[in-house]
Amino acid sequence: MKNNSYEMIIWWSQEDGAFVVDVPELPGCMAHGKTRIHAIKNAEDAIAFWIKTAKEDRQRVPAPKGRLLYA
């Protein structure tokens, strides 16, 4: 399963002064960064950690669905 296949929603947070990335298919999986590229890299790391933790806890890891119809 490729970690980079999950949909990412990216936005600028004025409050945080950073780009924020939400990975809606993985509950609670989010990251941020000072640039879009940094935020995406951090999100890819967060996805890998989310999957690793879920497997260690014997939880189901959802397959990437690709583009969502709603967020």
C-alpha positions as CSV (number, residue, x, y, z in Angstrom):
1,M,0.0,0.0,0.0
2,K,1.5,3.3,-1.0
3,N,1.4,6.0,1.6
4,N,1.3,8.8,-0.9
5,S,-2.0,7.5,-2.4
6,Y,-4.2,9.1,0.3
7,E,-6.0,12.3,-0.4
8,M,-4.6,15.4,1.3
9,I,-6.5,18.6,1.8
10,I,-4.1,21.5,2.1
11,W,-4.9,25.0,3.3
12,W,-3.1,28.1,4.8
13,S,-3.9,28.7,8.5
14,Q,-3.5,32.4,9.3
15,E,-3.9,31.6,13.0
16,D,-1.0,29.1,12.9
17,G,1.1,30.9,10.3
18,A,1.5,27.6,8.4
19,F,0.1,25.3,5.8
20,V,-2.0,22.6,7.3
21,V,-2.7,19.2,5.7
22,D,-5.6,17.0,6.6
23,V,-5.7,13.3,5.5
24,P,-9.4,12.6,5.8
25,E,-9.2,8.9,5.2
26,L,-7.1,8.4,8.3
27,P,-8.9,9.8,11.3
28,G,-6.8,12.4,13.2
29,C,-4.0,12.4,10.6
30,M,-2.8,15.9,10.1
31,A,0.4,17.8,9.6
32,H,1.7,21.4,9.0
33,G,4.7,23.2,7.6
34,K,6.0,26.7,6.8
35,T,5.7,25.9,3.0
36,R,3.3,23.7,1.0
37,I,6.1,21.3,0.2
38,H,7.2,21.0,3.8
39,A,3.6,20.5,4.9
40,I,3.1,17.7,2.4
41,K,6.4,16.0,3.4
42,N,5.3,16.2,7.0
43,A,1.9,14.7,6.1
44,E,3.6,11.8,4.3
45,D,5.6,11.2,7.4
46,A,2.4,11.4,9.5
47,I,0.7,8.9,7.2
48,A,3.5,6.4,7.6
49,F,3.4,6.8,11.4
50,W,-0.4,6.5,11.4
51,I,-0.2,3.2,9.4
52,K,2.7,1.8,11.5
53,T,0.8,2.6,14.7
54,A,-2.5,1.1,13.4
55,K,-0.7,-2.1,12.4
56,E,1.0,-2.4,15.8
57,D,-2.3,-1.9,17.5
58,R,-3.9,-4.5,15.1
59,Q,-6.3,-1.9,13.8
60,R,-7.6,-1.9,10.2
61,V,-5.7,0.3,7.8
62,P,-8.1,1.7,5.2
63,A,-7.1,1.4,1.6
64,P,-6.7,4.7,-0.2
65,K,-9.8,5.7,-2.0
66,G,-8.3,8.6,-4.0
67,R,-10.3,11.7,-4.5
68,L,-13.2,12.1,-2.2
69,L,-16.5,13.5,-3.3
70,Y,-16.8,15.6,-0.2
71,A,-14.7,16.6,2.7
